[in-house]
């Protein structure tokens, strides 16, 4: 028994096959409730919307990068002021408290971060995927994230990209293959445990 497809590429493929069948077998299907022309127009409209969504997601990723750069610049300036204040106040707790700061503590051995949490596929399309996850709830502070991919049939995990926010839009992904994605946190102490995995067929 035929089943209506759930994946977007399969829906479009079926729509194109229907158009071909209705055109070539017009004598068998003389009065379809939706014309071939309307079906084609709907396919074209879907493709335009898909292209727009892909562009918007890429722009969103670039906006997050710009936000991260601005935050990094602010943090650098704040750290310069705090290093100055520590020296000027001779690490006096009361004086540094006026800046919302405190004396330096004895350094402890750094710990790798815990695993990223709740990795999920927000959206996907032909050759692209939008992943989202949550920061670790344990372990050392996170310096960044490696996004990794592997084939479900087996094979080693490979780094796709490195990012510093809890989302990634990946383009130019392998089409027609069953893929797995996961996130691996890292900092100066090393890599944390891998996150949960998610599957995709792009």
Buried (B, 14 or more C-beta within 10 A) or exposed (E): EEEEEEEBBEBBEEBEEBBEEBEEEEEEEEEEEEEBEEBBEEBEEBEEEBEEBBEEBEEEBEEBEEEEEEEEEEEEEEEEEBEEBBEEBEEBEEBBEEEEBBEEEEEEEEBBBBBBBEBEEEBBBEBBBBBBBEBBEEBBEBEEBBBBBBBEEEEEBEEBEEBBBBBBBBEEBEEEEEBBBBBBBBBEBEEBBBBBBBEBEB
